[in-house]
């Protein structure tokens, strides 16, 4: 594993890149022996610094849970990151494009928990019982590490490339709809760019939440009531440019809109 001083130095680099909207060289190019444990340690230092600075953690994002995303990134195992209150947008928001780097959009469902959720044997049924409602969500990707040749170690270190999320549509209780069959059509400037079904996320989007609860248990932690959990994208990421209008139609679960300015 990396020395603690190296972990803290990389976390500072990523914090600087976030402030400057810049990109740093791949961690794995400089430290080829860096492990997944190192990457979560880097993320943890960055997270704790943000909390100490007054930001409020509101949930977690899960990434790389679908074949579509794994094929798009070349990374074949899930990861997770943290979400702060100042990264949450309502449908219809105008989002400052220059606040992000390598801006892309992913189509997801968000689970809002009414009770805590923990492993080690958390199942899909446990997730559904613990969920107050599920709502459409778009994730805004924000990458501060060069994309070419990036590995899961690089992605996790960079808070799993999370930048923000847009919530909207028609939130529903998990027993009111078969979440596997929630479909979405993602438009950029009135042109359909991506479509998909939520069942592409591990067979059921709730399985991503179960995976996260079981993973957290290995570190003596759990998901708390009130947290928002992004279950993972069921489409490939869509690149956006300054001035683009984004619409995502989830059918029965409603529509999300946003614009980047």
TAZIHU-V145736 format. One record per residue. N is the residue number from 1. RES is the residue in one small letter. PSI is psi as a letter, one per 30 degrees, with the letter a starting at -180 (999 if undefined). OMEGA is omega in whole degrees, -180 to 180 (none if undefined). BURIAL is # if it has 24 or more other ideal C-beta (glycine too) atoms within 12 Angstrom, else .. Layout:
BEGIN
N&RES&PSI&OMEGA&BURIAL / N&RES&PSI&OMEGA&BURIAL
END
This chain:
BEGIN
1&x&l&180&. / 2&x&l&174&# / 3&x&k&-179&. / 4&x&e&179&. / 5&x&e&178&. / 6&x&e&178&. / 7&x&e&-180&# / 8&x&e&179&. / 9&x&e&179&. / 10&x&e&177&# / 11&x&e&177&# / 12&x&e&177&. / 13&x&e&-178&# / 14&x&e&177&# / 15&x&e&177&# / 16&x&e&180&. / 17&x&e&178&# / 18&x&e&180&# / 19&x&e&-174&. / 20&x&f&-177&. / 21&x&h&-177&. / 22&x&l&-178&. / 23&x&k&179&# / 24&x&l&177&# / 25&x&l&-180&. / 26&x&k&175&# / 27&x&e&-177&# / 28&x&f&174&# / 29&x&e&-179&. / 30&x&e&-178&. / 31&x&i&-173&# / 32&x&f&180&. / 33&x&g&180&. / 34&x&k&-176&# / 35&x&l&175&. / 36&x&e&177&# / 37&x&e&176&. / 38&x&e&-176&# / 39&x&e&177&# / 40&x&f&176&# / 41&x&e&176&# / 42&x&e&178&# / 43&x&e&-178&# / 44&x&e&177&# / 45&x&e&179&# / 46&x&e&180&# / 47&x&e&-176&# / 48&x&e&178&. / 49&x&e&179&. / 50&x&e&178&# / 51&x&e&179&. / 52&x&f&180&. / 53&x&f&175&. / 54&x&g&178&. / 55&x&l&-177&. / 56&x&k&178&. / 57&x&k&-178&# / 58&x&f&-180&# / 59&x&a&-177&# / 60&x&k&172&# / 61&x&k&174&# / 62&x&k&-179&# / 63&x&l&173&# / 64&x&h&-180&# / 65&x&f&-180&# / 66&x&l&177&# / 67&x&e&180&. / 68&x&e&-179&# / 69&x&e&179&# / 70&x&e&178&# / 71&x&e&-178&. / 72&x&e&-176&# / 73&x&f&-175&# / 74&x&g&180&. / 75&x&k&-167&# / 76&x&g&177&. / 77&x&k&-179&# / 78&x&l&174&# / 79&x&l&178&# / 80&x&l&177&# / 81&x&a&-178&# / 82&x&l&180&# / 83&x&k&180&# / 84&x&l&-174&# / 85&x&e&-177&. / 86&x&g&177&. / 87&x&g&-176&# / 88&x&k&180&# / 89&x&k&173&# / 90&x&l&174&. / 91&x&k&-177&# / 92&x&f&-177&. / 93&x&l&167&# / 94&x&j&-172&. / 95&x&k&180&# / 96&x&j&-177&. / 97&x&e&-174&# / 98&x&f&176&. / 99&x&f&-174&. / 100&x&l&175&# / 101&x&k&-180&# / 102&x&i&-169&# / 103&x&k&176&# / 104&x&l&-179&# / 105&x&k&174&# / 106&x&l&-178&# / 107&x&k&-173&# / 108&x&l&166&# / 109&x&k&178&# / 110&x&k&177&# / 111&x&k&177&# / 112&x&j&-172&# / 113&x&k&175&# / 114&x&f&177&. / 115&x&l&178&. / 116&x&l&-178&. / 117&x&k&-178&# / 118&x&l&178&# / 119&x&a&17&# / 120&x&f&-174&. / 121&x&h&180&. / 122&x&k&-178&# / 123&x&l&175&. / 124&x&e&-178&# / 125&x&e&175&. / 126&x&e&179&# / 127&x&e&-178&# / 128&x&e&178&# / 129&x&e&-176&. / 130&x&f&-174&# / 131&x&k&176&# / 132&x&e&176&# / 133&x&l&177&# / 134&x&k&-177&# / 135&x&k&173&# / 136&x&k&-179&# / 137&x&k&170&# / 138&x&k&175&# / 139&x&k&174&# / 140&x&j&179&# / 141&x&k&-174&# / 142&x&j&-172&# / 143&x&k&-180&# / 144&x&g&178&# / 145&x&k&-178&# / 146&x&k&-172&. / 147&x&e&-176&# / 148&x&k&178&. / 149&x&g&-178&. / 150&x&k&177&# / 151&x&l&180&# / 152&x&f&177&# / 153&x&e&178&# / 154&x&e&-176&# / 155&x&e&-179&# / 156&x&e&-180&# / 157&x&e&-178&# / 158&x&h&-180&# / 159&x&h&178&# / 160&x&h&176&# / 161&x&g&180&# / 162&x&k&175&# / 163&x&e&-179&# / 164&x&l&176&# / 165&x&k&177&# / 166&x&k&-178&# / 167&x&k&179&# / 168&x&a&180&# / 169&x&b&-176&# / 170&x&j&180&. / 171&x&k&-178&# / 172&x&l&173&# / 173&x&k&-174&. / 174&x&f&178&# / 175&x&g&179&. / 176&x&f&-177&. / 177&x&k&174&# / 178&x&j&-172&. / 179&x&f&179&# / 180&x&e&-172&# / 181&x&g&173&. / 182&x&k&180&# / 183&x&l&179&# / 184&x&k&173&# / 185&x&j&-175&# / 186&x&k&-178&# / 187&x&k&167&# / 188&x&j&-179&# / 189&x&h&174&. / 190&x&g&177&. / 191&x&k&178&. / 192&x&k&-180&. / 193&x&e&-177&# / 194&x&k&171&# / 195&x&l&178&. / 196&x&l&176&# / 197&x&k&-177&# / 198&x&f&176&# / 199&x&f&176&# / 200&x&f&178&# / 201&x&j&176&# / 202&x&g&180&# / 203&x&f&178&. / 204&x&k&-176&# / 205&x&f&177&# / 206&x&f&179&# / 207&x&e&176&# / 208&x&e&179&# / 209&x&e&177&# / 210&x&e&178&# / 211&x&e&-178&# / 212&x&e&179&# / 213&x&e&180&# / 214&x&e&177&# / 215&x&e&178&# / 216&x&e&-179&# / 217&x&e&180&. / 218&x&f&-180&. / 219&x&g&178&. / 220&x&g&-177&. / 221&x&l&178&. / 222&x&l&173&# / 223&x&k&-172&# / 224&x&l&175&. / 225&x&k&-180&. / 226&x&f&-180&. / 227&x&k&174&# / 228&x&k&-179&# / 229&x&j&173&# / 230&x&k&-168&# / 231&x&f&-179&# / 232&x&k&-175&# / 233&x&k&173&# / 234&x&g&167&# / 235&x&l&171&# / 236&x&l&177&# / 237&x&k&179&# / 238&x&k&177&# / 239&x&k&175&# / 240&x&l&179&# / 241&x&l&178&. / 242&x&k&-178&. / 243&x&f&-178&. / 244&x&k&171&# / 245&x&k&-178&# / 246&x&k&175&# / 247&x&k&174&# / 248&x&j&-177&# / 249&x&j&-180&# / 250&x&g&179&# / 251&x&b&-177&. / 252&x&f&-178&. / 253&x&g&172&# / 254&x&a&-172&# / 255&x&k&174&# / 256&x&k&174&# / 257&x&l&171&# / 258&x&l&178&# / 259&x&k&178&# / 260&x&k&-178&# / 261&x&999&none&.
END
